[in-house]
Amino acid sequence: MKKFVITFLVGLLLAAGFETFFCGTAGEEQAAVEAYRGTPSVENHPEEIDPSSEPEEEPWEPQSVHLLSAGDNLIHASLYEQAAARSEDGGYDFTYLYENVASYLSSADITTINQETVIVPSNSPSTYPLFSSPPELASYVTDLCGVDVLNLANNHCLDQGTDGLGECLSFWGENYPDVLTTGVYQNEADYQTTRLKEVDGITFAFLGMTELTNGLSLASGSEIIID
């Protein structure tokens, strides 16, 4: 009888110990699962993922930008000679040439133009077949007409040779730094610099290129690049 009682008590103790061990293991497993999941359940913590607390996205509004392109701005002798005759200070007054279109050109958010003739201050103005325009022309194109971007890559860009083209690039860059020039570049680094202009949150990139240069070529060893 004593043996049976002792055996029965030992059995109860073993059963109690197993139950305690099992419950302890289950509790640890539940804690590990909750730690792994990280976020408490919706049922237990609904306030922590309340959708009403999420910030509302602002409604998208369409943007409109007016882009205008013009050209060729090709200045023959008859044009710069008349500009010289109209000038009161011995220079060139091109007002007459653009006055009827200036307000239209300048009204756009971005105005681009193909500047067909190079401006080389050290050279006298010249006409077909090798054009060169007087420096005064630039202010009428930019200030009066509001041109923002100039394409210089065209079949007349080498009319004054490699040195003339380099001087033309320097002229625009030094005197009109806010006007973008594209199509002709001083060197590889300049070529790799994309011409960008932003208006009302919209960014525009500008490229200029030409197929022909009227049989003329850049001087050997020149760093200038024509696209």
Order of alpha helices (4+ residues) and beta strands (2+ residues): alpha-beta-alpha-alpha-alpha-beta-beta-alpha-beta-beta-alpha-beta-beta-beta
